[in-house]
Amino acid sequence: MTDIQQKKENVKMHLKDLRQNLKKMHLEVTEELILPKPDDVKKLMNKMDKLLKLIELK
């Protein structure tokens, strides 16, 4: 696997993880009427920052 392919796979993996986390958070807000914990939001923001850094390396 080339370096570019590996980076693409890493980006896909990060996006998939973020999507799952955001879906879960959305369901909690809309169906259970539970606001996310600030820590959970910060974790997601950190994951997004990591993904941005990974993308910018290209």
PDB file of N, CA, C and O in Angstrom, chain B, residues numbered from 101:
ATOM      1  N   MET B 101       0.857  -1.178   0.000  1.00  0.00           N
ATOM      2  CA  MET B 101       0.000   0.000   0.000  1.00  0.00           C
ATOM      3  C   MET B 101       0.902   1.240   0.000  1.00  0.00           C
ATOM      4  O   MET B 101       1.836   1.347   0.795  1.00  0.00           O
ATOM      5  N   THR B 102       0.607   2.154  -0.893  1.00  0.00           N
ATOM      6  CA  THR B 102       1.409   3.374  -0.972  1.00  0.00           C
ATOM      7  C   THR B 102       1.062   4.322   0.157  1.00  0.00           C
ATOM      8  O   THR B 102       0.063   4.156   0.857  1.00  0.00           O
ATOM      9  N   ASP B 103       1.907   5.307   0.312  1.00  0.00           N
ATOM     10  CA  ASP B 103       1.715   6.300   1.367  1.00  0.00           C
ATOM     11  C   ASP B 103       0.397   7.054   1.175  1.00  0.00           C
ATOM     12  O   ASP B 103      -0.320   7.315   2.140  1.00  0.00           O
ATOM     13  N   ILE B 104       0.086   7.398  -0.064  1.00  0.00           N
ATOM     14  CA  ILE B 104      -1.159   8.123  -0.356  1.00  0.00           C
ATOM     15  C   ILE B 104      -2.369   7.257  -0.042  1.00  0.00           C
ATOM     16  O   ILE B 104      -3.342   7.738   0.539  1.00  0.00           O
ATOM     17  N   GLN B 105      -2.321   5.999  -0.415  1.00  0.00           N
ATOM     18  CA  GLN B 105      -3.437   5.096  -0.123  1.00  0.00           C
ATOM     19  C   GLN B 105      -3.626   4.942   1.389  1.00  0.00           C
ATOM     20  O   GLN B 105      -4.752   4.894   1.884  1.00  0.00           O
ATOM     21  N   GLN B 106      -2.513   4.865   2.106  1.00  0.00           N
ATOM     22  CA  GLN B 106      -2.584   4.734   3.559  1.00  0.00           C
ATOM     23  C   GLN B 106      -3.226   5.975   4.176  1.00  0.00           C
ATOM     24  O   GLN B 106      -4.051   5.864   5.083  1.00  0.00           O
ATOM     25  N   LYS B 107      -2.852   7.146   3.689  1.00  0.00           N
ATOM     26  CA  LYS B 107      -3.448   8.383   4.197  1.00  0.00           C
ATOM     27  C   LYS B 107      -4.941   8.434   3.905  1.00  0.00           C
ATOM     28  O   LYS B 107      -5.727   8.873   4.745  1.00  0.00           O
ATOM     29  N   LYS B 108      -5.335   7.983   2.710  1.00  0.00           N
ATOM     30  CA  LYS B 108      -6.758   7.949   2.369  1.00  0.00           C
ATOM     31  C   LYS B 108      -7.514   7.021   3.304  1.00  0.00           C
ATOM     32  O   LYS B 108      -8.608   7.346   3.763  1.00  0.00           O
ATOM     33  N   GLU B 109      -6.935   5.878   3.580  1.00  0.00           N
ATOM     34  CA  GLU B 109      -7.579   4.932   4.498  1.00  0.00           C
ATOM     35  C   GLU B 109      -7.698   5.527   5.899  1.00  0.00           C
ATOM     36  O   GLU B 109      -8.716   5.353   6.570  1.00  0.00           O
ATOM     37  N   ASN B 110      -6.662   6.224   6.331  1.00  0.00           N
ATOM     38  CA  ASN B 110      -6.705   6.869   7.653  1.00  0.00           C
ATOM     39  C   ASN B 110      -7.809   7.916   7.708  1.00  0.00           C
ATOM     40  O   ASN B 110      -8.539   8.007   8.695  1.00  0.00           O
ATOM     41  N   VAL B 111      -7.927   8.704   6.649  1.00  0.00           N
ATOM     42  CA  VAL B 111      -8.971   9.730   6.599  1.00  0.00           C
ATOM     43  C   VAL B 111     -10.342   9.073   6.633  1.00  0.00           C
ATOM     44  O   VAL B 111     -11.227   9.522   7.361  1.00  0.00           O
ATOM     45  N   LYS B 112     -10.523   8.018   5.856  1.00  0.00           N
ATOM     46  CA  LYS B 112     -11.809   7.297   5.853  1.00  0.00           C
ATOM     47  C   LYS B 112     -12.143   6.776   7.243  1.00  0.00           C
ATOM     48  O   LYS B 112     -13.279   6.878   7.704  1.00  0.00           O
ATOM     49  N   MET B 113     -11.135   6.218   7.900  1.00  0.00           N
ATOM     50  CA  MET B 113     -11.348   5.657   9.235  1.00  0.00           C
ATOM     51  C   MET B 113     -11.763   6.758  10.215  1.00  0.00           C
ATOM     52  O   MET B 113     -12.696   6.582  10.998  1.00  0.00           O
ATOM     53  N   HIS B 114     -11.064   7.890  10.162  1.00  0.00           N
ATOM     54  CA  HIS B 114     -11.404   9.004  11.053  1.00  0.00           C
ATOM     55  C   HIS B 114     -12.810   9.534  10.758  1.00  0.00           C
ATOM     56  O   HIS B 114     -13.574   9.818  11.681  1.00  0.00           O
ATOM     57  N   LEU B 115     -13.145   9.663   9.495  1.00  0.00           N
ATOM     58  CA  LEU B 115     -14.480  10.146   9.126  1.00  0.00           C
ATOM     59  C   LEU B 115     -15.575   9.199   9.595  1.00  0.00           C
ATOM     60  O   LEU B 115     -16.619   9.629  10.085  1.00  0.00           O
ATOM     61  N   LYS B 116     -15.324   7.918   9.440  1.00  0.00           N
ATOM     62  CA  LYS B 116     -16.306   6.924   9.877  1.00  0.00           C
ATOM     63  C   LYS B 116     -16.520   7.015  11.390  1.00  0.00           C
ATOM     64  O   LYS B 116     -17.654   6.955  11.866  1.00  0.00           O
ATOM     65  N   ASP B 117     -15.439   7.158  12.130  1.00  0.00           N
ATOM     66  CA  ASP B 117     -15.525   7.269  13.584  1.00  0.00           C
ATOM     67  C   ASP B 117     -16.271   8.537  13.993  1.00  0.00           C
ATOM     68  O   ASP B 117     -17.136   8.500  14.868  1.00  0.00           O
ATOM     69  N   LEU B 118     -15.934   9.661  13.355  1.00  0.00           N
ATOM     70  CA  LEU B 118     -16.632  10.911  13.651  1.00  0.00           C
ATOM     71  C   LEU B 118     -18.111  10.808  13.341  1.00  0.00           C
ATOM     72  O   LEU B 118     -18.952  11.265  14.116  1.00  0.00           O
ATOM     73  N   ARG B 119     -18.419  10.215  12.224  1.00  0.00           N
ATOM     74  CA  ARG B 119     -19.822  10.063  11.816  1.00  0.00           C
ATOM     75  C   ARG B 119     -20.607   9.261  12.846  1.00  0.00           C
ATOM     76  O   ARG B 119     -21.720   9.636  13.213  1.00  0.00           O
ATOM     77  N   GLN B 120     -20.035   8.169  13.309  1.00  0.00           N
ATOM     78  CA  GLN B 120     -20.702   7.342  14.312  1.00  0.00           C
ATOM     79  C   GLN B 120     -20.917   8.122  15.607  1.00  0.00           C
ATOM     80  O   GLN B 120     -21.988   8.058  16.210  1.00  0.00           O
ATOM     81  N   ASN B 121     -19.898   8.852  16.021  1.00  0.00           N
ATOM     82  CA  ASN B 121     -20.019   9.641  17.246  1.00  0.00           C
ATOM     83  C   ASN B 121     -21.080  10.720  17.111  1.00  0.00           C
ATOM     84  O   ASN B 121     -21.869  10.942  18.030  1.00  0.00           O
ATOM     85  N   LEU B 122     -21.098  11.384  15.975  1.00  0.00           N
ATOM     86  CA  LEU B 122     -22.085  12.441  15.753  1.00  0.00           C
ATOM     87  C   LEU B 122     -23.499  11.883  15.648  1.00  0.00           C
ATOM     88  O   LEU B 122     -24.448  12.496  16.136  1.00  0.00           O
ATOM     89  N   LYS B 123     -23.642  10.725  15.016  1.00  0.00           N
ATOM     90  CA  LYS B 123     -24.959  10.080  14.936  1.00  0.00           C
ATOM     91  C   LYS B 123     -25.487   9.758  16.326  1.00  0.00           C
ATOM     92  O   LYS B 123     -26.651  10.007  16.639  1.00  0.00           O
ATOM     93  N   LYS B 124     -24.615   9.203  17.147  1.00  0.00           N
ATOM     94  CA  LYS B 124     -25.007   8.849  18.512  1.00  0.00           C
ATOM     95  C   LYS B 124     -25.428  10.098  19.282  1.00  0.00           C
ATOM     96  O   LYS B 124     -26.448  10.101  19.972  1.00  0.00           O
ATOM     97  N   MET B 125     -24.632  11.153  19.155  1.00  0.00           N
ATOM     98  CA  MET B 125     -24.939  12.397  19.845  1.00  0.00           C
ATOM     99  C   MET B 125     -26.264  12.973  19.345  1.00  0.00           C
ATOM    100  O   MET B 125     -27.068  13.463  20.138  1.00  0.00           O
ATOM    101  N   HIS B 126     -26.486  12.915  18.065  1.00  0.00           N
ATOM    102  CA  HIS B 126     -27.726  13.422  17.471  1.00  0.00           C
ATOM    103  C   HIS B 126     -28.940  12.661  18.009  1.00  0.00           C
ATOM    104  O   HIS B 126     -29.946  13.271  18.369  1.00  0.00           O
ATOM    105  N   LEU B 127     -28.847  11.350  18.062  1.00  0.00           N
ATOM    106  CA  LEU B 127     -29.949  10.542  18.590  1.00  0.00           C
ATOM    107  C   LEU B 127     -30.240  10.877  20.046  1.00  0.00           C
ATOM    108  O   LEU B 127     -31.398  10.960  20.455  1.00  0.00           O
ATOM    109  N   GLU B 128     -29.188  11.066  20.819  1.00  0.00           N
ATOM    110  CA  GLU B 128     -29.392  11.412  22.226  1.00  0.00           C
ATOM    111  C   GLU B 128     -30.127  12.746  22.358  1.00  0.00           C
ATOM    112  O   GLU B 128     -31.000  12.902  23.212  1.00  0.00           O
ATOM    113  N   VAL B 129     -29.772  13.689  21.519  1.00  0.00           N
ATOM    114  CA  VAL B 129     -30.400  15.013  21.596  1.00  0.00           C
ATOM    115  C   VAL B 129     -31.835  14.962  21.104  1.00  0.00           C
ATOM    116  O   VAL B 129     -32.733  15.501  21.751  1.00  0.00           O
ATOM    117  N   THR B 130     -32.062  14.317  19.961  1.00  0.00           N
ATOM    118  CA  THR B 130     -33.389  14.355  19.347  1.00  0.00           C
ATOM    119  C   THR B 130     -34.382  13.382  19.960  1.00  0.00           C
ATOM    120  O   THR B 130     -35.559  13.708  20.115  1.00  0.00           O
ATOM    121  N   GLU B 131     -33.921  12.197  20.308  1.00  0.00           N
ATOM    122  CA  GLU B 131     -34.862  11.182  20.806  1.00  0.00           C
ATOM    123  C   GLU B 131     -34.935  11.119  22.327  1.00  0.00           C
ATOM    124  O   GLU B 131     -36.010  10.950  22.902  1.00  0.00           O
ATOM    125  N   GLU B 132     -33.798  11.255  22.959  1.00  0.00           N
ATOM    126  CA  GLU B 132     -33.779  11.115  24.413  1.00  0.00           C
ATOM    127  C   GLU B 132     -33.762  12.468  25.124  1.00  0.00           C
ATOM    128  O   GLU B 132     -33.847  12.544  26.350  1.00  0.00           O
ATOM    129  N   LEU B 133     -33.650  13.533  24.328  1.00  0.00           N
ATOM    130  CA  LEU B 133     -33.619  14.898  24.862  1.00  0.00           C
ATOM    131  C   LEU B 133     -32.508  15.096  25.892  1.00  0.00           C
ATOM    132  O   LEU B 133     -32.684  15.761  26.913  1.00  0.00           O
ATOM    133  N   ILE B 134     -31.365  14.497  25.588  1.00  0.00           N
ATOM    134  CA  ILE B 134     -30.196  14.600  26.459  1.00  0.00           C
ATOM    135  C   ILE B 134     -29.142  15.432  25.739  1.00  0.00           C
ATOM    136  O   ILE B 134     -28.739  15.104  24.623  1.00  0.00           O
ATOM    137  N   LEU B 135     -28.701  16.499  26.377  1.00  0.00           N
ATOM    138  CA  LEU B 135     -27.635  17.303  25.787  1.00  0.00           C
ATOM    139  C   LEU B 135     -26.290  16.596  25.988  1.00  0.00           C
ATOM    140  O   LEU B 135     -26.069  15.952  27.013  1.00  0.00           O
ATOM    141  N   PRO B 136     -25.409  16.718  25.019  1.00  0.00           N
ATOM    142  CA  PRO B 136     -24.100  16.062  25.171  1.00  0.00           C
ATOM    143  C   PRO B 136     -23.280  16.709  26.287  1.00  0.00           C
ATOM    144  O   PRO B 136     -23.418  17.895  26.587  1.00  0.00           O
ATOM    145  N   LYS B 137     -22.440  15.904  26.877  1.00  0.00           N
ATOM    146  CA  LYS B 137     -21.550  16.415  27.910  1.00  0.00           C
ATOM    147  C   LYS B 137     -20.473  17.259  27.233  1.00  0.00           C
ATOM    148  O   LYS B 137     -20.023  16.932  26.135  1.00  0.00           O
ATOM    149  N   PRO B 138     -20.067  18.331  27.881  1.00  0.00           N
ATOM    150  CA  PRO B 138     -19.016  19.171  27.285  1.00  0.00           C
ATOM    151  C   PRO B 138     -17.748  18.382  26.930  1.00  0.00           C
ATOM    152  O   PRO B 138     -17.102  18.657  25.920  1.00  0.00           O
ATOM    153  N   ASP B 139     -17.411  17.426  27.752  1.00  0.00           N
ATOM    154  CA  ASP B 139     -16.232  16.598  27.480  1.00  0.00           C
ATOM    155  C   ASP B 139     -16.374  15.817  26.170  1.00  0.00           C
ATOM    156  O   ASP B 139     -15.419  15.682  25.406  1.00  0.00           O
ATOM    157  N   ASP B 140     -17.572  15.312  25.932  1.00  0.00           N
ATOM    158  CA  ASP B 140     -17.816  14.564  24.698  1.00  0.00           C
ATOM    159  C   ASP B 140     -17.678  15.459  23.467  1.00  0.00           C
ATOM    160  O   ASP B 140     -17.146  15.049  22.436  1.00  0.00           O
ATOM    161  N   VAL B 141     -18.165  16.672  23.601  1.00  0.00           N
ATOM    162  CA  VAL B 141     -18.058  17.631  22.492  1.00  0.00           C
ATOM    163  C   VAL B 141     -16.589  17.976  22.256  1.00  0.00           C
ATOM    164  O   VAL B 141     -16.147  18.054  21.110  1.00  0.00           O
ATOM    165  N   LYS B 142     -15.841  18.179  23.320  1.00  0.00           N
ATOM    166  CA  LYS B 142     -14.410  18.491  23.200  1.00  0.00           C
ATOM    167  C   LYS B 142     -13.653  17.340  22.536  1.00  0.00           C
ATOM    168  O   LYS B 142     -12.768  17.567  21.711  1.00  0.00           O
ATOM    169  N   LYS B 143     -14.002  16.114  22.896  1.00  0.00           N
ATOM    170  CA  LYS B 143     -13.351  14.944  22.283  1.00  0.00           C
ATOM    171  C   LYS B 143     -13.603  14.913  20.782  1.00  0.00           C
ATOM    172  O   LYS B 143     -12.689  14.662  19.997  1.00  0.00           O
ATOM    173  N   LEU B 144     -14.840  15.167  20.390  1.00  0.00           N
ATOM    174  CA  LEU B 144     -15.161  15.193  18.963  1.00  0.00           C
ATOM    175  C   LEU B 144     -14.426  16.315  18.240  1.00  0.00           C
ATOM    176  O   LEU B 144     -13.953  16.138  17.118  1.00  0.00           O
ATOM    177  N   MET B 145     -14.337  17.442  18.875  1.00  0.00           N
ATOM    178  CA  MET B 145     -13.610  18.564  18.269  1.00  0.00           C
ATOM    179  C   MET B 145     -12.132  18.214  18.095  1.00  0.00           C
ATOM    180  O   MET B 145     -11.525  18.549  17.077  1.00  0.00           O
ATOM    181  N   ASN B 146     -11.563  17.545  19.079  1.00  0.00           N
ATOM    182  CA  ASN B 146     -10.166  17.122  18.974  1.00  0.00           C
ATOM    183  C   ASN B 146      -9.978  16.119  17.841  1.00  0.00           C
ATOM    184  O   ASN B 146      -8.984  16.166  17.116  1.00  0.00           O
ATOM    185  N   LYS B 147     -10.939  15.214  17.695  1.00  0.00           N
ATOM    186  CA  LYS B 147     -10.866  14.250  16.594  1.00  0.00           C
ATOM    187  C   LYS B 147     -10.929  14.954  15.249  1.00  0.00           C
ATOM    188  O   LYS B 147     -10.223  14.583  14.311  1.00  0.00           O
ATOM    189  N   MET B 148     -11.776  15.970  15.159  1.00  0.00           N
ATOM    190  CA  MET B 148     -11.878  16.733  13.914  1.00  0.00           C
ATOM    191  C   MET B 148     -10.582  17.487  13.629  1.00  0.00           C
ATOM    192  O   MET B 148     -10.143  17.566  12.482  1.00  0.00           O
ATOM    193  N   ASP B 149      -9.983  18.032  14.662  1.00  0.00           N
ATOM    194  CA  ASP B 149      -8.700  18.716  14.491  1.00  0.00           C
ATOM    195  C   ASP B 149      -7.627  17.766  13.986  1.00  0.00           C
ATOM    196  O   ASP B 149      -6.839  18.114  13.107  1.00  0.00           O
ATOM    197  N   LYS B 150      -7.602  16.562  14.549  1.00  0.00           N
ATOM    198  CA  LYS B 150      -6.630  15.559  14.095  1.00  0.00           C
ATOM    199  C   LYS B 150      -6.857  15.203  12.630  1.00  0.00           C
ATOM    200  O   LYS B 150      -5.909  15.046  11.860  1.00  0.00           O
ATOM    201  N   LEU B 151      -8.101  15.080  12.268  1.00  0.00           N
ATOM    202  CA  LEU B 151      -8.428  14.760  10.884  1.00  0.00           C
ATOM    203  C   LEU B 151      -7.993  15.898   9.947  1.00  0.00           C
ATOM    204  O   LEU B 151      -7.433  15.649   8.879  1.00  0.00           O
ATOM    205  N   LEU B 152      -8.249  17.117  10.345  1.00  0.00           N
ATOM    206  CA  LEU B 152      -7.811  18.261   9.542  1.00  0.00           C
ATOM    207  C   LEU B 152      -6.303  18.272   9.357  1.00  0.00           C
ATOM    208  O   LEU B 152      -5.811  18.543   8.261  1.00  0.00           O
ATOM    209  N   LYS B 153      -5.570  17.982  10.416  1.00  0.00           N
ATOM    210  CA  LYS B 153      -4.117  17.935  10.327  1.00  0.00           C
ATOM    211  C   LYS B 153      -3.667  16.831   9.377  1.00  0.00           C
ATOM    212  O   LYS B 153      -2.730  17.005   8.598  1.00  0.00           O
ATOM    213  N   LEU B 154      -4.339  15.711   9.455  1.00  0.00           N
ATOM    214  CA  LEU B 154      -4.001  14.590   8.577  1.00  0.00           C
ATOM    215  C   LEU B 154      -4.248  14.958   7.112  1.00  0.00           C
ATOM    216  O   LEU B 154      -3.446  14.628   6.238  1.00  0.00           O
ATOM    217  N   ILE B 155      -5.340  15.630   6.858  1.00  0.00           N
ATOM    218  CA  ILE B 155      -5.676  16.043   5.506  1.00  0.00           C
ATOM    219  C   ILE B 155      -4.691  17.101   5.000  1.00  0.00           C
ATOM    220  O   ILE B 155      -4.295  17.072   3.835  1.00  0.00           O
ATOM    221  N   GLU B 156      -4.305  18.012   5.854  1.00  0.00           N
ATOM    222  CA  GLU B 156      -3.391  19.083   5.457  1.00  0.00           C
ATOM    223  C   GLU B 156      -2.004  18.563   5.121  1.00  0.00           C
ATOM    224  O   GLU B 156      -1.243  19.251   4.441  1.00  0.00           O
ATOM    225  N   LEU B 157      -1.657  17.376   5.576  1.00  0.00           N
ATOM    226  CA  LEU B 157      -0.331  16.801   5.293  1.00  0.00           C
ATOM    227  C   LEU B 157      -0.171  16.419   3.825  1.00  0.00           C
ATOM    228  O   LEU B 157       0.945  16.218   3.347  1.00  0.00           O
ATOM    229  N   LYS B 158      -1.266  16.323   3.131  1.00  0.00           N
ATOM    230  CA  LYS B 158      -1.205  15.886   1.729  1.00  0.00           C
ATOM    231  C   LYS B 158      -0.604  16.929   0.833  1.00  0.00           C
ATOM    232  O   LYS B 158      -0.484  16.713  -0.373  1.00  0.00           O
TER     233      LYS B 158
END
